[in-house]
Amino acid sequence: MASSLESMYSDVEYYFKTFELYKQRVTTVFDEQWKAEWESIIKGLSERKVVKDKDDIRMLTVATGQGDSEKIIIEILVKLFPNSKLKVDVVEPAKIQLDKFKGTAREMTTEHPNLTFQWFEDTFEGYMSKRQNNSYETKFHLLMCVHGMYYFDDWTFAVDQFYDLVLPGGVMTNTIGSGDSELGKLFIKYREWEGNPMNLVISNDVTSYMKAKGLSYQMYVRKCLYDITGVFEEKSAEGNVVLNVLVGRRDFRMNAPQDLLTKVLDFVMENSLEEKGGRYMTCDDVNIVLVKPA
Ligand SMILES: C[S@@+](CC[C@H](N)C(=O)[O-])C[C@H]1O[C@@H](n2cnc3c(N)ncnc32)[C@H](O)[C@@H]1O
């Protein structure tokens, strides 16, 4: 039966505190691999001659948060295309995050005068309607969205629009949690149990949708582990935040029907690993990369 538990994103301030804790508890040993993959994705732009020496490069990035991933990708672009002007459109609805990103951007533009940003404090949906209203028709060589899909009104709309926003030969990238990791498997189970897929989209949904549309893509998997220690302790404030992240719902232990809570905790017990006094679940990322036919 469908229930109406609250989204974690219903209170943005609460959401970002939760997200910070999540980031502190996630580990990956593949950062160097991830950077190397991004370098090869970006090199493809010159190898396919989509961007030639001194050409301007246009990038769109959506749901950036404070722009941690973008900083790394922009540094790669600047290194690989030292003679190009790089123009970046940034779309992020949370002001506090966008302001942090603007701070980082100021340092970057001082160091790299060829780099400029255009800021859109807006949802992706809002950005798209503003584009339409203002006849803003710019398209992009590189589009990036890292863990944004969960909160869009309609992620299928986003996939369609992302594709449309990329120039021929350009690259659309979308990073999202893997449906094959333990956390992703919980998302799949949970949305059946609650009867509500809100905020629980996974990589497999996106790739199935793209396949059905005949779109070719490549997947780059980044192995990650989520430290869920404390999740079974009813009175642990941090453990309860961990639990909220596992199901994408606010105050889950307090508000969930007992049978739903039991199903989730049983699943987590069976699908996590105890090690060195802690407990861990896999929560891999998948970067879904599409090169638009020229
Ligand atoms: C999981 S965070 C990811 C942030 C960042 N990309 C990262 O990986 O650290 C999701 C981001 O999506 C943003 N967001 C929520 N709803 C959105 C929407 N409709 N359109 C665009 N971004 C949205 C949130 O404000 C938040 O910054």
The ligand as an SDF file (V2000), in Angstrom:
LIG
                    3D

 27 29  0  0  0  0  0  0  0  0999 V2000
   22.8510   14.4170   -3.8060 C   0  0  0  0  0  0  0  0  0  0  0  0
   23.0570   16.1530   -4.0300 S   0  0  0  0  0  0  0  0  0  0  0  0
   24.4150   16.1270   -5.1680 C   0  0  0  0  0  0  0  0  0  0  0  0
   25.2450   17.3570   -5.0910 C   0  0  0  0  0  0  0  0  0  0  0  0
   26.5630   17.2620   -5.8700 C   0  0  0  0  0  0  0  0  0  0  0  0
   26.3570   17.0450   -7.2770 N   0  0  0  0  0  0  0  0  0  0  0  0
   27.4430   16.1830   -5.2730 C   0  0  0  0  0  0  0  0  0  0  0  0
   27.5100   15.0990   -5.8470 O   0  0  0  0  0  0  0  0  0  0  0  0
   28.0420   16.4500   -4.2220 O   0  0  0  0  0  0  0  0  0  0  0  0
   21.6770   16.5660   -5.0500 C   0  0  0  0  0  0  0  0  0  0  0  0
   21.6410   18.0130   -5.5180 C   0  0  0  0  0  0  0  0  0  0  0  0
   20.5050   18.1690   -6.3740 O   0  0  0  0  0  0  0  0  0  0  0  0
   19.9670   19.4620   -6.1500 C   0  0  0  0  0  0  0  0  0  0  0  0
   18.5780   19.4330   -6.6580 N   0  0  0  0  0  0  0  0  0  0  0  0
   17.4570   19.0820   -6.0090 C   0  0  0  0  0  0  0  0  0  0  0  0
   16.3730   19.2020   -6.8020 N   0  0  0  0  0  0  0  0  0  0  0  0
   16.8330   19.6250   -8.0050 C   0  0  0  0  0  0  0  0  0  0  0  0
   16.2130   19.9460   -9.2460 C   0  0  0  0  0  0  0  0  0  0  0  0
   14.8940   19.8010   -9.4200 N   0  0  0  0  0  0  0  0  0  0  0  0
   16.9880   20.3970  -10.2560 N   0  0  0  0  0  0  0  0  0  0  0  0
   18.3250   20.5190  -10.0990 C   0  0  0  0  0  0  0  0  0  0  0  0
   18.9700   20.2180   -8.9450 N   0  0  0  0  0  0  0  0  0  0  0  0
   18.2400   19.7800   -7.9150 C   0  0  0  0  0  0  0  0  0  0  0  0
   20.0930   19.6130   -4.6570 C   0  0  0  0  0  0  0  0  0  0  0  0
   19.9520   20.9550   -4.2180 O   0  0  0  0  0  0  0  0  0  0  0  0
   21.4740   19.0210   -4.4010 C   0  0  0  0  0  0  0  0  0  0  0  0
   22.4710   19.9830   -4.4880 O   0  0  0  0  0  0  0  0  0  0  0  0
  1  2  1  0
  2  3  1  0
  2 10  1  0
  3  4  1  0
  4  5  1  0
  5  6  1  0
  5  7  1  0
  7  8  2  0
  7  9  1  0
 10 11  1  0
 11 12  1  0
 11 26  1  0
 12 13  1  0
 13 14  1  0
 13 24  1  0
 14 15  1  0
 14 23  1  0
 15 16  2  0
 16 17  1  0
 17 18  1  0
 17 23  2  0
 18 19  1  0
 18 20  2  0
 20 21  1  0
 21 22  2  0
 22 23  1  0
 24 25  1  0
 24 26  1  0
 26 27  1  0
M  CHG  2   2   1   9  -1
M  END
$$$$
